[in-house]
């Protein structure tokens, strides 16, 4: 199958149909797109790539917001990680600490406080 053969004097000659090539010791015409790993399952390379696409789609676990409210979620292929933001410590699921007030805010607060005391 998958070949057109012509009888010749003392033998024959077979030519594989388009999309097939001669493989193996007996030279049978096999699907040219079959990769060696996929040949065992009879899946063409094109079908294998489609299956790989659907089975390797990454789910964005961060959409469900699994991390602590003081943590950042980073989506990774097949998984995710949570990291506490600056000023907090922990594993990302439980962050402890207090967010530090920026130095600019602190300086403005001191200036305002000093003005109030002077007046």
Buried (B, 14 or more C-beta within 10 A) or exposed (E): EBBEEEEEEEEEEEEBEEEBBBBEEEEBBBBBBBEEEBBEEEBBBEBBEEEEEEEEEEEEBBEEEEBBEBBBBBBEEEEBBBBBBEEBEBEBEBBEEEEEEEEEEEEEEEEEEEEEEEE
